[in-house]
Amino acid sequence: MQKWGWFVAGAIGFALTSTTLHAGPGQGRTDGGRSTAVELSAGGATFLDEAPITHRVFAGSVRTGITPRLNIGPEVVATSGRDGQHQSVTVNLAFDLLPAATVRTGRVTPFLIAGGGLFRSSGRLNGVSFAHLEGAVTGGGGARVWISDHVYVAGELRAGWEPHLRATGTIGVRLR
């Protein structure tokens, strides 16, 4: 449990920071103010090595609007594959490519996303356990489709360092 402790502490700290950035109703957006959303994602990643190594990906994030089209928030990602386990904690910036308008069912919002933070790997190689920590960066894009005023689904593609390609599906809930 200790290996997850700093990830949990970091995610809580980032979440608390991002919620303090929340602006009140009517500031900047036509949908009632800058909103906060919670997201859960799942998908796959391919780490680029001599031979590509595939992993399952699970992530959770919080996004808070800082302008009508720009939002920021923490993300915690866990991946696992035959070569070991990887976790990352990043702060992401997402930019909506279309102007903010009233949220309505069926609206598609394409976005760009970039993040930076920490990446931790652990596993066994030739019978020896290992773990290491390094910086992490990712970038990519996707699209959100609103299925109600407060719920959306999204697809996203990212590339990052450690060299990998990641594809995820997301469900998000806008809290306010």
Phi, psi and omega in degrees: 000333181299324182296336178269345185304313182288332175292315180296314180299317179296317180296319178295316178299315178296318181297317178296320178296315184292327180287336176286344177280350184297131178262158183286172181303142175083000181264095170098321184251152177271000179258030174099009179120174178289132188251160174249138179228148174249134183232143170237134184230152174213151179173216182218158177223149174239117176273134185270111180227197176307316171236134181304141181241122182267150181220153168275145182235133172228136183215156173223143181211163174232133179238135177232131180290132174248343168217175180301334183241354184243131176226160185225152175175164180279154174220135174245127184235136174235131176232153175214143180202187185294339181267356179139199182237149179224143175227148174218150173234120181228162169251125183251144169246127178239137181239119177286129182283342177251148179297148178296135176220178178301137180286131177219151181304135177088352179291133178257129179239101175287150182212159170249149182217143176216147181211160176212150180175225183239147181230129179238133177242146173210154179169200178230136178227120183053041177079004182246129178286145178217159173204140175212158184233137178207176177289157180224140171221145175219158175202151180172212181195177180183197179211139174258140175238120182281124178257349170201183180296338184235357185233137177219161171242154182214153169241145186212141173237134178221155169238151182201178176241130354324141185300114179203160171242138185225134175233127181224156169249144187227145166242133182233149177234120177278122185277327181202000000 
